[in-house]
Amino acid sequence: MTIQSNSETLITIFGGSGFLGRHVVRALCKRHYRIRVAVRRPDLTNYLQPLGRVGQVHAVQANLRYADSIAAAVRGSHIVINLVGILYQRGKQSFSAVQAYGAEAVAQAAAREGARLIHVSAIGADAESPSLYARSKAQGEAAALAARPDAVVFRPSVVFGPEDDFFNKFAAMATISPVLPLIGGGETLFQPVFCGDVAEAIARAADGAAKAGTTYELGGPEIFSFRELMEIMLTTIDRRRLLMPLPYGIAKLQAGLLQYLPKPLLTPDQVELLKIDNVVSRAATREHRTLEGLGIAPHTVQSEIPHYLWRFRKFGQFSRQEA
Ligand SMILES: NC(=O)c1ccc[n+]([C@@H]2O[C@H](COP(=O)([O-])OP(=O)(O)OC[C@H]3O[C@@H](n4cnc5c(N)ncnc54)[C@H](OP(=O)(O)O)[C@@H]3O)[C@@H](O)[C@H]2O)c1
């Protein structure tokens, strides 16, 4: 058996241009892997090159809705990582096309190439869920494991970090609105996980440290209700806002309109997702299918968010030094 060094190992990353993508690219660069980022717009990925040595990261064009582009992107790869996900549907960019059939096409291309597969899904993926997002994520996972039974699947809870779409979104909202809504009373539980910890888990899977054919659930060290997360965020940015409970029915009506914004603030499908707690299951904890099971001590929300939410404080330029 030939033992391949990391610098001889080519990893193709679909979705490498996203929030989690840049952290995964950075973690793999540190380990000296060769990285091919497969994205819809390679011309917009110049910020990824400096994460590695000269020539270590390069971008190619691929769209998960076009199987030929996937096959071309996977050619010659030893490992394939699928980070592609969407939060709302638009035209041909549907949950089913991207997260179910797109994921299947990636998995089948990896299988044909003999490449190992690391697939990123989400806690809440469930074939029986009323949410289309969650059902398509479950289909994507099933397709990944059907094509590559030795695939490693990661299901993160909500991911936080400098470019996140969670704390940044609500902090930005708090700068312009005196009220923040608590959908369903804000009782839904989350286990926010730091982007660097998710990236490290994926990198360890690339190293071969994760169990093949296993689904890991990735959560941080603490569980919070949505209300508690809003309170922590508001304390961090030093602002007081009214937290107003909004029943699911009314939230769904509002989401019916908000979903048509160019970048929807809320969709009816997301309201469905909010009805279910987003935390690591007891089974995953018991079976060590977690960050801790991979030897990673997760970062806390309070230790990380001050480093990037400072700009939403009233006097951000002073607070940066405190962070
Ligand atoms: N962030 C979280 O809180 C969170 C929580 C749980 C699970 N996850 C999962 O983690 C993964 C990464 O999430 P993220 O937060 O990094 O998302 P993100 O920032 O929105 O990135 C998604 C990536 O998918 C790409 N993409 C979308 N449609 C595509 C298509 N048709 N073909 C090819 N690429 C396409 C995007 O590229 P373009 O620039 O071309 O759009 C982007 O690179 C996703 O699977 C997501 O579901 C995330």
The ligand as an SDF file (V2000), in Angstrom:
LIG
                    3D

 48 52  0  0  0  0  0  0  0  0999 V2000
  -24.0620   28.0720    8.9080 N   0  0  0  0  0  0  0  0  0  0  0  0
  -24.7940   27.3300    9.7280 C   0  0  0  0  0  0  0  0  0  0  0  0
  -25.2650   27.7820   10.7880 O   0  0  0  0  0  0  0  0  0  0  0  0
  -25.0360   25.8830    9.3860 C   0  0  0  0  0  0  0  0  0  0  0  0
  -25.7300   25.0870   10.3170 C   0  0  0  0  0  0  0  0  0  0  0  0
  -25.9620   23.7460    9.9980 C   0  0  0  0  0  0  0  0  0  0  0  0
  -25.5290   23.2230    8.7950 C   0  0  0  0  0  0  0  0  0  0  0  0
  -24.8660   24.0230    7.9280 N   0  0  0  0  0  0  0  0  0  0  0  0
  -24.4390   23.4330    6.6510 C   0  0  0  0  0  0  0  0  0  0  0  0
  -23.0530   23.6670    6.4680 O   0  0  0  0  0  0  0  0  0  0  0  0
  -22.7790   23.8110    5.0700 C   0  0  0  0  0  0  0  0  0  0  0  0
  -22.0350   25.1220    4.8470 C   0  0  0  0  0  0  0  0  0  0  0  0
  -22.8430   26.1850    5.3330 O   0  0  0  0  0  0  0  0  0  0  0  0
  -22.3960   27.7080    5.2230 P   0  0  0  0  0  0  0  0  0  0  0  0
  -22.9450   28.4050    6.4070 O   0  0  0  0  0  0  0  0  0  0  0  0
  -20.9670   27.8090    4.9070 O   0  0  0  0  0  0  0  0  0  0  0  0
  -23.2720   28.1620    3.9610 O   0  0  0  0  0  0  0  0  0  0  0  0
  -22.9690   29.3360    2.9140 P   0  0  0  0  0  0  0  0  0  0  0  0
  -22.0700   30.3670    3.4860 O   0  0  0  0  0  0  0  0  0  0  0  0
  -24.2890   29.7890    2.4160 O   0  0  0  0  0  0  0  0  0  0  0  0
  -22.1940   28.5860    1.7670 O   0  0  0  0  0  0  0  0  0  0  0  0
  -22.8520   27.7160    0.9240 C   0  0  0  0  0  0  0  0  0  0  0  0
  -21.9730   27.3960   -0.2410 C   0  0  0  0  0  0  0  0  0  0  0  0
  -22.7410   26.6180   -1.1720 O   0  0  0  0  0  0  0  0  0  0  0  0
  -22.4920   27.1260   -2.4720 C   0  0  0  0  0  0  0  0  0  0  0  0
  -23.6090   26.8200   -3.3820 N   0  0  0  0  0  0  0  0  0  0  0  0
  -24.9160   27.1440   -3.2650 C   0  0  0  0  0  0  0  0  0  0  0  0
  -25.6050   26.6540   -4.2970 N   0  0  0  0  0  0  0  0  0  0  0  0
  -24.7250   25.9970   -5.0920 C   0  0  0  0  0  0  0  0  0  0  0  0
  -24.8380   25.2790   -6.3070 C   0  0  0  0  0  0  0  0  0  0  0  0
  -26.0050   25.1370   -6.9530 N   0  0  0  0  0  0  0  0  0  0  0  0
  -23.7180   24.7280   -6.8340 N   0  0  0  0  0  0  0  0  0  0  0  0
  -22.5120   24.8850   -6.2370 C   0  0  0  0  0  0  0  0  0  0  0  0
  -22.3420   25.5560   -5.0630 N   0  0  0  0  0  0  0  0  0  0  0  0
  -23.4370   26.1070   -4.5120 C   0  0  0  0  0  0  0  0  0  0  0  0
  -22.3160   28.6080   -2.2600 C   0  0  0  0  0  0  0  0  0  0  0  0
  -21.6390   29.1400   -3.3660 O   0  0  0  0  0  0  0  0  0  0  0  0
  -22.1540   30.4270   -4.1740 P   0  0  0  0  0  0  0  0  0  0  0  0
  -21.2250   31.5020   -3.7300 O   0  0  0  0  0  0  0  0  0  0  0  0
  -21.9880   30.0320   -5.5810 O   0  0  0  0  0  0  0  0  0  0  0  0
  -23.5820   30.6620   -3.7790 O   0  0  0  0  0  0  0  0  0  0  0  0
  -21.4540   28.5990   -1.0020 C   0  0  0  0  0  0  0  0  0  0  0  0
  -20.1090   28.3750   -1.3170 O   0  0  0  0  0  0  0  0  0  0  0  0
  -24.1290   23.7530    4.3740 C   0  0  0  0  0  0  0  0  0  0  0  0
  -24.3650   22.4480    3.9130 O   0  0  0  0  0  0  0  0  0  0  0  0
  -25.1100   24.0930    5.4650 C   0  0  0  0  0  0  0  0  0  0  0  0
  -26.3900   23.5360    5.2270 O   0  0  0  0  0  0  0  0  0  0  0  0
  -24.6030   25.3390    8.1790 C   0  0  0  0  0  0  0  0  0  0  0  0
  1  2  1  0
  2  3  2  0
  2  4  1  0
  4  5  1  0
  4 48  2  0
  5  6  2  0
  6  7  1  0
  7  8  2  0
  8  9  1  0
  8 48  1  0
  9 10  1  0
  9 46  1  0
 10 11  1  0
 11 12  1  0
 11 44  1  0
 12 13  1  0
 13 14  1  0
 14 15  2  0
 14 16  1  0
 14 17  1  0
 17 18  1  0
 18 19  2  0
 18 20  1  0
 18 21  1  0
 21 22  1  0
 22 23  1  0
 23 24  1  0
 23 42  1  0
 24 25  1  0
 25 26  1  0
 25 36  1  0
 26 27  1  0
 26 35  1  0
 27 28  2  0
 28 29  1  0
 29 30  1  0
 29 35  2  0
 30 31  1  0
 30 32  2  0
 32 33  1  0
 33 34  2  0
 34 35  1  0
 36 37  1  0
 36 42  1  0
 37 38  1  0
 38 39  2  0
 38 40  1  0
 38 41  1  0
 42 43  1  0
 44 45  1  0
 44 46  1  0
 46 47  1  0
M  CHG  2   8   1  16  -1
M  END
$$$$
